[in-house]
Amino acid sequence: MKVIVSFFFISFSLLCFAQEQGDRPDRCHTNQYHEQMMQDPDFAEAHEQKMENIRQWLKVNKDESKMDCDEILYIPVAVHFQNSGGTSIGVTAACAEEMALSQIAAINADYAATNTDITKWEDSQGTWPGINNKESCIQFCLATLNHPVGSGIAEGDYAITIDEYDEIENIPEWSGYMNWYVRDMANPLGFSPLGGTGNGDGVVCGLPYFGTSNCNGTLSGQFNLGRTITHEVGHYLSLSHPFDSGDCVTDGDGVADTPLTDQATFGCFPDGEVIVNCTDPVLWPTYMEYCDDACLYMWTEDQVIQMEAHVNANLQNLLGNATTVCEDAACLGKDLNITVSQETCLNGTDGSIALQLVGGADPIEYSFNGGQSFQANSTLPNLAAGRYDVTVIDASGCELIDSVFLSREVPPIDITSITNSFCGNPDGSVFAEVDYPDVFEYNLGSGWQDTAFFDGLISGPYILSVRNDAGCTNNIDVVINDDTDLNLAIERIRPVNCPLFDNGLIDANLRNGVPPFEFRLNGEDPKPNGFYENLSTGLYTLSVEDQRGCKENYDFAINISFANIADDCPCEVFIPNAMTPGGNDALNNTFKPIPSCPITDYTFQVFNRWGDIVFESRNIEEVWNGGDGDYFGQNQLYFYKMTYRWGEERNESLELQQKTGFITVLR
């Protein structure tokens, strides 16, 4: 029995694994474990640095991480079955291997979104509009090579230990691996560091909840799909629970696309069941919730991005180790070559796949149907287009699996000529050719024919289809436009240039065509000319049709321009004739002119009874306080003079306006 003493160790299992009231086990103790670990200042500092590494990585790579996986992020795994209180949990080596491999298969399916129950999400996604399931680029392999010195595990054997270590959560010599510690505990189901390091740490899982194999007779009926590990590894890769804030205000997990929820969800529900804790339906199918295994089956896009960010930013030690510890020893130095001959268009069902295991030991067996049956022949002929799952096994036990996709030739279609229709008449035509040595039929939507010429066509979109006797097909889009000889002349477009009403205008004429003409603006009733006034701002389509049915359209916009106010715009300036500064009601304390339209070249002057200027301004927003500088006299009568031009821009062609009058100041 090996006993490890770490430089910093908290016996978390003894601290907080007491059985809670009720029959339901506590699904996860990651939060409690993390809280205890954060009491160590060095751990807290290192944790914050990991979070900062994630933030910096996302700044540079978040958009790219939303794309499909170009490269798989392989995480090497070691599984340690630990004793409980000195009593062996009684797992045999064969059963331990079976359980570990079943867990690897389960978590890889969950992270790749190839789990069989992902169809539940596809069938019920309408409950959570805007939330997308995403496959992760992260995959896990049970290590087989370069085991730690002194582990006693032979090269080629899986990295599995049984009763070698006490119930600890960090074994330094197993650095470079994600360690799964499986122990005989019923409550909680598991826990993990919140953002692992790969330096000997790992996730902890109760034996009844590990894997999908029941070879030990201890598998839980409620948590039997391996999703305790899926959940806890999510924590190891920096994910929190969506409900960790405990309220409906703060985001519990910092992930943008998981709805707010203030409490965990337990049990299992019909597909698409609506459960609302805060505002939006709780996303109970996410692996980071507390439902039974049968009701956890998806990751969101942002959850996947967060986990991949942690792997790339903080777990390079695991990625670098995967290339040396994950390869199957039986397949070292061997490679599978695949030669494909695609199905031809001329004959059909004449594709083939040829396999060659380079370096393989005879006899070698080949399967072309996903391992359902094997044959000695390495070539499979007479194939139609489709997917073929191939498996090759040699005498040494090396098994290589791949997928091959056969396609069928597509006969190229060339459109040699298109004649547009004229003025809505059915006189368009299309002529096509197929550049392939065979006889084809053609269809433009009205049935199959032997020739590739179609006439009598009106304007519009078409789909040209071709086929031969062997069932080879292709389609191409064809568009017949409608030609016209009309010449629509736009004489004038005027923007709205009066703030008091809509006075936009368009004036258009038809320079040719056969009368009578019908003009329409935005599909309204027809009129014989193209003059439209009193238009508001917006987008318009002016269409015209002549007696022959020839049509022409013109798209335009009516905008706003107060640079020059229209001559017919009834603009006025309101100037008060009295003010009461200093009153208690805060009304009429200041004085300024109020124009109904924009003005420029503005000057405003106020004179006292002796003709002295007591106030002068060139800013229409500046107000007079009723005084002469800092002096405020008693009730007086003042004279004002105002000059200005209409419009937002100075235009000397417009007449300079002037207003004069008297104002009474009452105190």
C-alpha positions as CSV (number, residue, x, y, z in Angstrom):
1,M,0.0,0.0,0.0
2,K,1.4,3.4,-1.0
3,V,0.8,6.4,1.3
4,I,1.3,9.8,-0.2
5,V,1.9,12.9,1.9
6,S,1.4,16.2,0.0
7,F,2.8,19.6,0.9
8,F,-0.8,20.9,1.2
9,F,-3.6,18.4,2.0
10,I,-7.1,18.8,3.2
11,S,-9.0,15.6,4.0
12,F,-12.0,16.8,2.2
13,S,-13.6,13.4,2.1
14,L,-13.8,13.4,5.9
15,L,-14.7,17.0,6.2
16,C,-17.9,17.1,4.2
17,F,-19.1,13.7,3.1
18,A,-21.7,13.2,5.8
19,Q,-24.9,11.6,4.6
20,E,-27.7,14.1,4.2
21,Q,-31.3,13.7,5.1
22,G,-33.5,11.9,2.6
23,D,-32.8,9.1,0.1
24,R,-31.4,11.3,-2.7
25,P,-27.5,11.5,-2.6
26,D,-25.9,14.9,-3.0
27,R,-24.9,15.0,-6.6
28,C,-21.8,17.1,-6.3
29,H,-19.5,18.6,-3.6
30,T,-17.3,20.6,-5.9
31,N,-18.4,23.9,-4.4
32,Q,-17.6,22.8,-0.9
33,Y,-14.3,21.3,-2.0
34,H,-13.3,24.5,-3.8
35,E,-14.3,26.7,-0.8
36,Q,-12.0,24.6,1.4
37,M,-9.1,24.8,-1.1
38,M,-9.5,28.5,-1.6
39,Q,-8.6,29.0,2.1
40,D,-5.0,28.4,1.1
41,P,-3.6,31.7,-0.3
42,D,-1.2,30.0,-2.7
43,F,-4.1,27.9,-4.2
44,A,-6.3,31.0,-4.4
45,E,-3.6,33.0,-6.3
46,A,-3.0,30.1,-8.7
47,H,-6.7,29.7,-9.3
48,E,-7.1,33.4,-10.2
49,Q,-4.2,33.1,-12.6
50,K,-5.9,30.1,-14.3
51,M,-9.1,32.2,-14.7
52,E,-7.0,35.1,-16.2
53,N,-5.3,32.7,-18.6
54,I,-8.8,31.6,-19.8
55,R,-9.9,35.2,-20.3
56,Q,-6.8,36.1,-22.3
57,W,-7.1,33.0,-24.4
58,L,-10.8,33.8,-25.2
59,K,-9.9,37.3,-26.3
60,V,-7.8,36.0,-29.1
61,N,-9.5,32.7,-29.9
62,K,-13.2,32.8,-29.1
63,D,-14.4,33.3,-32.6
64,E,-12.2,30.5,-34.0
65,S,-13.3,28.1,-31.2
66,K,-16.9,28.4,-32.4
67,M,-16.0,26.5,-35.6
68,D,-15.9,22.8,-36.2
69,C,-13.0,20.8,-34.7
70,D,-9.9,20.8,-36.9
71,E,-7.8,19.1,-34.2
72,I,-9.0,16.8,-31.4
73,L,-7.7,17.8,-27.9
74,Y,-6.8,14.4,-26.4
75,I,-6.7,14.2,-22.6
76,P,-4.8,11.2,-21.2
77,V,-6.6,9.6,-18.2
78,A,-5.5,7.3,-15.4
79,V,-8.1,5.6,-13.2
80,H,-7.4,4.8,-9.5
81,F,-9.8,2.6,-7.6
82,Q,-9.2,3.6,-4.0
83,N,-9.9,1.7,-0.7
84,S,-12.4,3.0,1.9
85,G,-11.4,3.0,5.5
86,G,-8.8,0.2,4.9
87,T,-11.4,-2.1,3.4
88,S,-10.9,-3.1,-0.2
89,I,-13.8,-2.3,-2.5
90,G,-13.4,-5.7,-4.1
91,V,-13.0,-4.7,-7.8
92,T,-11.2,-7.3,-9.9
93,A,-8.7,-6.2,-12.5
94,A,-10.9,-7.4,-15.3
95,C,-13.9,-5.6,-13.9
96,A,-11.9,-2.4,-13.2
97,E,-10.8,-2.4,-16.9
98,E,-14.3,-3.0,-18.1
99,M,-15.7,-0.2,-16.0
100,A,-12.9,2.3,-17.0
101,L,-13.3,1.6,-20.7
102,S,-17.1,2.0,-20.4
103,Q,-16.6,5.3,-18.7
104,I,-14.2,6.5,-21.4
105,A,-16.7,5.5,-24.1
106,A,-19.5,7.3,-22.3
107,I,-17.7,10.6,-21.7
108,N,-16.3,10.7,-25.2
109,A,-19.8,10.3,-26.6
110,D,-21.1,13.0,-24.3
111,Y,-18.3,15.5,-25.2
112,A,-18.5,14.7,-28.9
113,A,-22.3,15.0,-28.9
114,T,-22.6,11.5,-30.3
115,N,-24.5,10.1,-27.3
116,T,-27.6,8.2,-28.4
117,D,-30.0,10.4,-26.3
118,I,-28.8,13.6,-28.0
119,T,-32.0,13.1,-30.1
120,K,-34.0,14.2,-27.1
121,W,-32.4,17.7,-27.5
122,E,-33.1,17.7,-31.2
123,D,-36.7,16.9,-30.6
124,S,-37.3,19.4,-27.8
125,Q,-35.0,22.3,-28.6
126,G,-38.0,24.6,-29.1
127,T,-38.3,24.9,-25.4
128,W,-35.0,26.7,-25.4
129,P,-34.9,28.9,-28.5
130,G,-31.5,30.5,-29.2
131,I,-29.6,27.8,-27.3
132,N,-27.5,25.5,-29.4
133,N,-25.9,22.2,-28.5
134,K,-22.3,21.9,-29.5
135,E,-19.8,19.1,-29.9
136,S,-16.6,19.5,-28.1
137,C,-13.1,19.0,-29.6
138,I,-12.1,17.4,-26.3
139,Q,-11.7,13.6,-26.1
140,F,-10.3,11.3,-23.5
141,C,-8.0,8.2,-23.8
142,L,-7.1,5.6,-21.1
143,A,-3.3,5.8,-21.1
144,T,-1.4,2.7,-22.2
145,L,2.2,3.8,-22.6
146,N,5.0,5.5,-20.6
147,H,3.5,5.0,-17.2
148,P,5.1,6.6,-14.2
149,V,8.2,4.9,-12.9
150,G,7.3,2.5,-10.1
151,S,3.7,2.2,-11.1
152,G,4.1,-1.5,-11.8
153,I,1.9,-1.1,-14.9
154,A,3.4,-2.8,-18.0
155,E,3.7,-1.0,-21.3
156,G,0.6,-1.5,-23.4
157,D,-1.6,-2.1,-20.3
158,Y,-4.1,0.5,-19.2
159,A,-3.3,3.1,-16.6
160,I,-5.5,1.6,-13.9
161,T,-4.5,1.1,-10.2
162,I,-6.5,-0.8,-7.6
163,D,-6.1,-0.1,-3.9
164,E,-2.7,1.4,-4.4
165,Y,-3.5,4.8,-2.8
166,D,-5.4,6.0,0.2
167,E,-8.3,8.3,-0.3
168,I,-6.4,11.4,-1.5
169,E,-7.2,13.6,-4.4
170,N,-3.6,14.4,-5.6
171,I,-0.8,12.0,-6.6
172,P,2.2,14.0,-7.9
173,E,3.8,11.1,-9.8
174,W,0.7,10.9,-11.9
175,S,1.2,14.5,-13.2
176,G,0.5,14.8,-16.9
177,Y,-2.7,12.8,-16.6
178,M,-6.3,13.6,-15.7
179,N,-6.8,11.3,-12.8
180,W,-10.1,9.7,-12.0
181,Y,-10.3,8.7,-8.3
182,V,-13.0,6.0,-7.8
183,R,-13.8,5.2,-4.2
184,D,-16.5,3.3,-2.3
185,M,-18.7,6.3,-1.4
186,A,-22.4,6.7,-1.9
187,N,-22.7,10.4,-1.0
188,P,-21.8,12.7,-2.7
189,L,-21.7,11.2,-6.2
190,G,-18.5,13.1,-6.9
191,F,-16.4,16.3,-6.7
192,S,-13.6,18.0,-8.5
193,P,-11.2,20.9,-8.5
194,L,-12.8,23.9,-10.1
195,G,-10.3,24.2,-12.9
196,G,-7.8,21.4,-12.7
197,T,-4.0,21.6,-13.2
198,G,-3.0,18.2,-14.5
199,N,-0.3,18.0,-11.8
200,G,-1.6,14.9,-10.1
201,D,-5.0,16.2,-9.3
202,G,-8.3,14.9,-10.7
203,V,-12.0,14.2,-10.2
204,V,-13.5,11.9,-7.5
205,C,-16.4,9.6,-8.3
206,G,-18.4,7.2,-6.2
207,L,-18.1,3.6,-7.3
208,P,-21.9,3.1,-7.9
209,Y,-21.8,6.0,-10.4
210,F,-18.7,5.2,-12.4
211,G,-19.0,3.9,-15.9
212,T,-21.9,2.0,-17.5
213,S,-20.8,-1.5,-16.7
214,N,-22.3,-3.3,-13.7
215,C,-19.6,-6.0,-13.6
216,N,-19.1,-5.3,-9.9
217,G,-22.8,-5.4,-9.1
218,T,-22.8,-1.9,-7.6
219,L,-24.0,0.3,-10.5
220,S,-26.7,2.8,-9.5
221,G,-30.0,2.5,-11.3
222,Q,-30.5,6.2,-11.2
223,F,-27.0,7.4,-12.2
224,N,-25.9,4.6,-14.5
225,L,-24.8,6.4,-17.7
226,G,-21.4,7.6,-16.5
227,R,-22.5,11.2,-16.3
228,T,-21.2,11.8,-12.8
229,I,-17.7,11.8,-14.5
230,T,-19.1,13.9,-17.4
231,H,-20.3,16.4,-14.8
232,E,-17.2,16.5,-12.6
233,V,-14.9,16.7,-15.6
234,G,-16.9,19.8,-16.6
235,H,-15.8,21.3,-13.2
236,Y,-12.2,20.2,-13.8
237,L,-12.4,22.1,-17.1
238,S,-13.5,25.3,-15.2
239,L,-17.3,25.1,-15.5
240,S,-19.6,26.0,-12.6
241,H,-23.2,25.1,-12.0
242,P,-25.8,27.4,-13.7
243,F,-27.5,27.8,-10.3
244,D,-24.4,28.7,-8.2
245,S,-25.4,32.3,-7.6
246,G,-28.5,31.2,-5.8
247,D,-30.6,34.1,-7.1
248,C,-32.2,35.4,-10.3
249,V,-29.9,38.4,-10.8
250,T,-26.4,37.1,-11.0
251,D,-25.1,34.6,-13.6
252,G,-24.3,31.5,-11.7
253,D,-21.7,30.0,-14.1
254,G,-20.5,33.0,-16.1
255,V,-21.6,31.2,-19.3
256,A,-23.7,33.5,-21.6
257,D,-26.1,30.9,-23.1
258,T,-27.3,29.1,-19.9
259,P,-30.5,30.7,-18.6
260,L,-30.6,32.2,-15.1
261,T,-31.7,29.8,-12.4
262,D,-31.6,30.1,-8.6
263,Q,-31.6,26.4,-7.6
264,A,-30.6,22.9,-8.8
265,T,-33.0,20.7,-10.7
266,F,-33.4,17.1,-9.6
267,G,-35.1,14.0,-11.1
268,C,-36.1,13.4,-14.7
269,F,-38.7,14.9,-17.0
270,P,-40.4,14.4,-20.3
271,D,-38.5,15.8,-23.3
272,G,-38.9,19.6,-23.5
273,E,-40.5,19.9,-20.1
274,V,-40.8,23.6,-19.1
275,I,-39.5,24.4,-15.7
276,V,-39.1,28.1,-14.7
277,N,-37.2,29.2,-11.6
278,C,-36.5,32.8,-12.7
279,T,-37.6,34.1,-16.1
280,D,-36.6,31.6,-18.8
281,P,-37.0,27.8,-18.8
282,V,-34.3,26.1,-16.8
283,L,-31.8,24.3,-19.1
284,W,-32.1,21.1,-17.1
285,P,-30.6,18.8,-19.8
286,T,-27.1,20.4,-19.5
287,Y,-24.6,18.1,-18.0
288,M,-23.8,20.7,-15.3
289,E,-27.3,20.3,-13.7
290,Y,-28.3,17.8,-11.0
291,C,-30.9,15.7,-12.9
292,D,-30.7,11.9,-13.2
293,D,-28.3,10.6,-15.8
294,A,-31.1,9.9,-18.2
295,C,-32.1,13.6,-18.3
296,L,-28.6,15.0,-18.9
297,Y,-27.5,14.9,-22.5
298,M,-26.1,18.2,-23.9
299,W,-23.5,20.9,-23.7
300,T,-24.2,24.5,-24.8
301,E,-21.9,26.3,-27.3
302,D,-20.5,28.6,-24.6
303,Q,-19.9,25.8,-22.1
304,V,-17.8,24.0,-24.7
305,I,-15.9,27.2,-25.5
306,Q,-15.2,27.7,-21.8
307,M,-13.9,24.1,-21.4
308,E,-11.8,24.2,-24.5
309,A,-10.3,27.5,-23.4
310,H,-9.2,25.9,-20.1
311,V,-7.6,23.0,-21.9
312,N,-5.7,25.3,-24.2
313,A,-4.8,27.9,-21.6
314,N,-4.0,25.7,-18.6
315,L,-3.6,22.1,-19.5
316,Q,-0.9,22.0,-22.1
317,N,0.9,19.5,-19.9
318,L,-1.9,17.1,-20.6
319,L,-2.1,17.7,-24.3
320,G,1.7,17.3,-24.6
321,N,1.6,14.0,-22.7
322,A,-1.3,12.5,-24.8
323,T,0.9,11.7,-27.8
324,T,3.1,9.5,-25.7
325,V,0.7,7.7,-23.4
326,C,-2.5,7.2,-25.4
327,E,-1.5,5.1,-28.4
328,D,-2.4,1.5,-28.4
329,A,0.8,-0.5,-28.1
330,A,-0.4,-3.2,-30.5
331,C,-0.7,-0.6,-33.3
332,L,2.7,1.2,-32.8
333,G,4.3,1.7,-36.2
334,K,1.2,0.6,-38.2
335,D,-0.9,2.7,-40.5
336,L,-4.1,2.1,-42.5
337,N,-4.0,3.2,-46.1
338,I,-7.4,3.6,-47.9
339,T,-7.8,3.7,-51.6
340,V,-11.2,4.8,-53.0
341,S,-12.7,4.6,-56.4
342,Q,-15.9,6.7,-56.6
343,E,-19.2,5.6,-58.2
344,T,-19.3,6.7,-61.8
345,C,-22.2,8.4,-63.5
346,L,-22.1,6.1,-66.5
347,N,-22.7,2.7,-64.9
348,G,-23.6,3.3,-61.2
349,T,-22.9,1.0,-58.3
350,D,-19.3,0.6,-59.4
351,G,-17.3,2.2,-56.6
352,S,-14.8,0.4,-54.5
353,I,-12.8,0.6,-51.3
354,A,-9.3,-1.0,-50.9
355,L,-7.6,-1.3,-47.5
356,Q,-4.0,-1.9,-46.6
357,L,-2.6,-2.2,-43.1
358,V,1.0,-1.1,-43.4
359,G,3.1,-3.1,-41.0
360,G,0.3,-5.4,-40.0
361,A,0.8,-9.0,-38.9
362,D,-1.0,-11.7,-40.9
363,P,-3.7,-12.9,-40.9
364,I,-5.5,-9.6,-41.3
365,E,-9.3,-9.3,-41.3
366,Y,-11.4,-6.5,-42.8
367,S,-14.9,-5.2,-42.1
368,F,-16.8,-2.7,-44.2
369,N,-19.9,-2.5,-42.1
370,G,-18.7,-1.2,-38.8
371,G,-17.4,-4.5,-37.4
372,Q,-20.6,-6.5,-37.9
373,S,-18.8,-9.0,-40.1
374,F,-15.2,-9.6,-41.3
375,Q,-13.6,-11.0,-44.4
376,A,-10.1,-11.8,-45.6
377,N,-10.5,-9.8,-48.8
378,S,-9.2,-6.2,-48.4
379,T,-11.2,-4.8,-51.3
380,L,-14.9,-4.3,-51.5
381,P,-16.2,-3.6,-55.1
382,N,-19.6,-2.7,-56.6
383,L,-20.4,0.0,-54.2
384,A,-22.9,2.8,-54.4
385,A,-22.3,6.3,-53.0
386,G,-22.6,6.5,-49.2
387,R,-20.7,6.1,-45.9
388,Y,-18.8,2.9,-45.1
389,D,-17.4,2.3,-41.6
390,V,-14.2,0.1,-42.0
391,T,-12.4,-1.9,-39.4
392,V,-9.1,-3.7,-39.8
393,I,-7.7,-6.2,-37.2
394,D,-4.4,-8.0,-37.5
395,A,-3.0,-11.0,-35.7
396,S,-1.3,-8.9,-32.9
397,G,-4.7,-7.4,-31.9
398,C,-4.2,-4.0,-33.5
399,E,-7.6,-2.6,-34.4
400,L,-7.9,0.4,-36.6
401,I,-11.2,2.0,-37.4
402,D,-12.1,4.7,-40.0
403,S,-15.0,6.0,-42.0
404,V,-15.0,6.3,-45.8
405,F,-17.4,8.3,-47.9
406,L,-18.0,7.4,-51.5
407,S,-19.6,10.0,-53.8
408,R,-21.0,9.7,-57.2
409,E,-19.9,11.6,-60.3
410,V,-22.1,14.6,-61.0
411,P,-22.7,15.3,-64.7
412,P,-21.7,18.9,-65.4
413,I,-24.4,21.1,-66.9
414,D,-23.4,24.0,-69.2
415,I,-26.0,26.7,-70.0
416,T,-25.0,27.6,-73.5
417,S,-27.6,30.4,-74.1
418,I,-30.4,32.2,-72.3
419,T,-32.9,34.5,-74.0
420,N,-34.9,36.7,-71.7
421,S,-38.6,37.3,-72.1
422,F,-39.7,40.8,-73.4
423,C,-42.3,42.9,-71.6
424,G,-43.9,39.9,-69.7
425,N,-44.4,37.8,-72.8
426,P,-43.7,34.0,-72.8
427,D,-40.9,34.3,-75.3
428,G,-37.8,33.4,-73.1
429,S,-35.7,30.4,-73.9
430,V,-32.9,28.3,-72.4
431,F,-30.4,25.9,-74.1
432,A,-28.2,23.6,-72.1
433,E,-25.6,20.9,-72.6
434,V,-24.3,18.0,-70.4
435,D,-20.6,17.5,-70.7
436,Y,-20.6,13.7,-70.2
437,P,-20.5,10.8,-72.6
438,D,-24.1,9.5,-72.1
439,V,-27.7,10.2,-73.1
440,F,-29.6,12.4,-70.7
441,E,-33.2,13.6,-70.2
442,Y,-34.0,17.2,-69.2
443,N,-36.6,18.9,-67.0
444,L,-37.3,22.6,-66.4
445,G,-40.3,22.0,-64.2
446,S,-42.9,20.8,-66.7
447,G,-41.8,17.2,-67.3
448,W,-38.9,15.3,-68.8
449,Q,-37.9,15.6,-72.4
450,D,-35.1,14.4,-74.7
451,T,-33.8,17.8,-75.8
452,A,-32.0,20.4,-73.8
453,F,-33.9,23.4,-75.4
454,F,-36.8,25.1,-73.6
455,D,-38.7,28.0,-75.1
456,G,-42.0,29.8,-74.4
457,L,-40.7,30.9,-71.0
458,I,-41.9,33.8,-68.9
459,S,-39.5,35.6,-66.6
460,G,-38.7,34.0,-63.3
461,P,-36.4,31.4,-61.6
462,Y,-36.2,27.8,-62.8
463,I,-34.4,24.6,-61.8
464,L,-33.0,22.6,-64.7
465,S,-32.7,18.9,-63.9
466,V,-30.9,16.2,-65.9
467,R,-30.8,12.4,-65.5
468,N,-29.6,9.3,-67.3
469,D,-30.8,5.7,-67.3
470,A,-28.2,4.8,-64.5
471,G,-29.9,7.2,-62.2
472,C,-27.2,9.9,-62.3
473,T,-28.7,13.4,-61.7
474,N,-27.7,17.0,-61.4
475,N,-29.6,20.3,-61.0
476,I,-28.7,23.9,-61.8
477,D,-30.5,27.2,-61.2
478,V,-31.7,29.2,-64.2
479,V,-33.1,32.7,-64.2
480,I,-35.1,34.3,-67.0
481,N,-35.2,38.0,-66.7
482,D,-37.7,40.3,-68.3
483,D,-36.3,42.8,-70.8
484,T,-37.9,46.1,-71.5
485,D,-37.3,49.1,-73.8
486,L,-38.8,51.6,-71.4
487,N,-36.7,54.6,-70.4
488,L,-37.9,56.0,-67.0
489,A,-36.4,59.5,-66.5
490,I,-36.2,60.9,-63.0
491,E,-36.5,64.6,-63.3
492,R,-36.3,65.6,-59.6
493,I,-36.3,64.1,-56.1
494,R,-36.7,66.5,-53.2
495,P,-36.1,65.5,-49.6
496,V,-38.4,66.5,-46.7
497,N,-37.1,70.0,-46.0
498,C,-39.8,71.4,-43.8
499,P,-40.0,70.2,-40.2
500,L,-43.7,71.1,-40.0
501,F,-45.0,68.6,-42.5
502,D,-44.0,65.9,-45.1
503,N,-43.1,67.6,-48.3
504,G,-40.9,65.1,-50.1
505,L,-41.3,64.9,-53.8
506,I,-40.4,62.8,-56.9
507,D,-41.1,63.8,-60.5
508,A,-40.5,61.1,-63.2
509,N,-41.4,60.8,-66.9
510,L,-41.4,58.0,-69.4
511,R,-39.4,59.0,-72.4
512,N,-40.7,56.2,-74.7
513,G,-43.2,53.3,-74.6
514,V,-46.8,53.0,-75.8
515,P,-49.4,55.0,-73.9
516,P,-51.5,54.9,-71.8
517,F,-49.0,54.6,-68.9
518,E,-49.7,53.4,-65.4
519,F,-47.5,54.7,-62.6
520,R,-47.6,53.1,-59.1
521,L,-45.7,54.2,-56.0
522,N,-45.2,51.3,-53.6
523,G,-47.9,49.3,-55.3
524,E,-50.7,51.9,-54.7
525,D,-53.5,52.7,-57.2
526,P,-52.2,53.6,-60.6
527,K,-52.1,57.2,-62.0
528,P,-51.1,58.5,-65.5
529,N,-48.0,60.4,-64.5
530,G,-45.0,60.0,-62.2
531,F,-45.4,63.1,-60.1
532,Y,-45.8,62.4,-56.3
533,E,-45.6,65.0,-53.6
534,N,-46.2,65.3,-49.8
535,L,-44.0,62.2,-49.3
536,S,-42.6,61.3,-45.9
537,T,-39.2,60.0,-45.3
538,G,-38.6,56.3,-46.3
539,L,-37.9,53.9,-49.1
540,Y,-40.0,53.8,-52.2
541,T,-40.4,51.9,-55.4
542,L,-41.8,53.7,-58.4
543,S,-43.1,51.3,-61.1
544,V,-44.5,52.1,-64.6
545,E,-46.2,49.9,-67.1
546,D,-47.2,50.8,-70.7
547,Q,-50.0,49.6,-72.9
548,R,-47.9,46.6,-74.1
549,G,-47.3,45.4,-70.6
550,C,-43.6,46.5,-70.6
551,K,-42.6,47.4,-67.0
552,E,-39.8,49.4,-65.3
553,N,-39.0,50.0,-61.7
554,Y,-37.0,52.6,-59.8
555,D,-36.1,52.4,-56.2
556,F,-35.3,55.6,-54.3
557,A,-35.3,57.1,-50.8
558,I,-36.8,60.3,-49.4
559,N,-34.5,61.7,-46.8
560,I,-34.5,64.7,-44.5
561,S,-32.6,67.9,-45.3
562,F,-33.1,71.1,-43.4
563,A,-30.1,72.8,-45.0
564,N,-32.5,75.0,-46.9
565,I,-36.0,75.3,-45.7
566,A,-38.6,75.0,-48.4
567,D,-40.2,78.2,-49.7
568,D,-43.6,76.8,-48.9
569,C,-42.8,75.9,-45.4
570,P,-44.8,78.0,-42.9
571,C,-42.1,78.7,-40.5
572,E,-42.6,81.2,-37.6
573,V,-40.7,82.6,-34.7
574,F,-42.5,82.9,-31.3
575,I,-41.2,85.7,-29.2
576,P,-42.8,86.3,-25.7
577,N,-43.9,89.8,-24.8
578,A,-43.3,89.6,-21.0
579,M,-41.2,87.8,-18.4
580,T,-41.2,87.5,-14.6
581,P,-37.6,86.8,-13.4
582,G,-37.1,86.0,-9.8
583,G,-40.6,84.7,-9.1
584,N,-41.3,81.8,-6.8
585,D,-43.0,79.7,-9.4
586,A,-39.8,79.2,-11.6
587,L,-41.9,80.2,-14.7
588,N,-41.0,82.8,-17.2
589,N,-37.6,83.5,-15.5
590,T,-35.7,83.7,-18.7
591,F,-36.4,84.9,-22.2
592,K,-35.4,83.6,-25.7
593,P,-37.0,83.3,-29.2
594,I,-38.5,80.0,-30.2
595,P,-38.4,79.3,-34.0
596,S,-40.5,76.5,-35.5
597,C,-37.8,75.7,-38.1
598,P,-34.0,75.6,-38.0
599,I,-32.3,79.0,-38.5
600,T,-28.8,80.4,-39.2
601,D,-27.2,83.9,-39.3
602,Y,-28.9,84.5,-36.0
603,T,-28.4,87.7,-33.9
604,F,-30.6,88.8,-31.0
605,Q,-30.3,92.2,-29.2
606,V,-32.2,93.7,-26.2
607,F,-32.1,97.5,-25.6
608,N,-33.2,99.5,-22.6
609,R,-35.3,102.7,-22.8
610,W,-32.1,104.8,-23.5
611,G,-31.1,102.6,-26.5
612,D,-28.2,100.8,-24.7
613,I,-27.7,97.2,-25.5
614,V,-28.2,95.1,-22.3
615,F,-28.1,91.7,-23.9
616,E,-26.7,90.4,-27.2
617,S,-26.3,86.8,-28.5
618,R,-25.6,84.8,-31.7
619,N,-26.6,81.5,-30.1
620,I,-30.3,80.6,-30.3
621,E,-30.0,78.4,-27.2
622,E,-28.7,81.3,-25.0
623,V,-31.3,82.9,-22.8
624,W,-31.6,86.4,-21.3
625,N,-32.2,86.7,-17.6
626,G,-34.0,90.0,-17.7
627,G,-31.0,92.1,-16.3
628,D,-28.2,94.3,-17.5
629,G,-25.2,92.2,-16.7
630,D,-25.3,91.8,-12.9
631,Y,-27.8,94.6,-12.4
632,F,-31.5,93.9,-12.1
633,G,-33.9,96.8,-12.1
634,Q,-37.5,97.1,-11.3
635,N,-40.4,96.8,-13.8
636,Q,-39.2,98.0,-17.2
637,L,-40.1,97.9,-20.9
638,Y,-37.3,96.7,-23.2
639,F,-37.0,96.7,-27.0
640,Y,-35.6,93.7,-29.0
641,K,-34.3,93.2,-32.5
642,M,-33.8,89.7,-34.1
643,T,-32.2,88.9,-37.5
644,Y,-31.9,85.4,-39.1
645,R,-32.1,83.2,-42.2
646,W,-34.1,80.0,-42.4
647,G,-32.2,76.7,-42.8
648,E,-29.4,74.8,-41.1
649,E,-26.7,76.0,-43.5
650,R,-26.0,79.6,-44.4
651,N,-27.5,80.5,-47.8
652,E,-27.1,84.2,-48.8
653,S,-29.6,83.7,-51.6
654,L,-32.3,83.5,-48.9
655,E,-33.6,86.7,-47.6
656,L,-32.3,87.9,-44.2
657,Q,-35.3,88.1,-41.9
658,Q,-35.9,90.7,-39.1
659,K,-38.2,90.9,-36.2
660,T,-38.6,93.7,-33.6
661,G,-40.8,94.4,-30.7
662,F,-41.1,95.1,-27.0
663,I,-40.9,92.9,-23.9
664,T,-42.1,93.8,-20.4
665,V,-40.0,92.7,-17.4
666,L,-42.1,92.4,-14.2
667,R,-40.5,91.7,-10.8
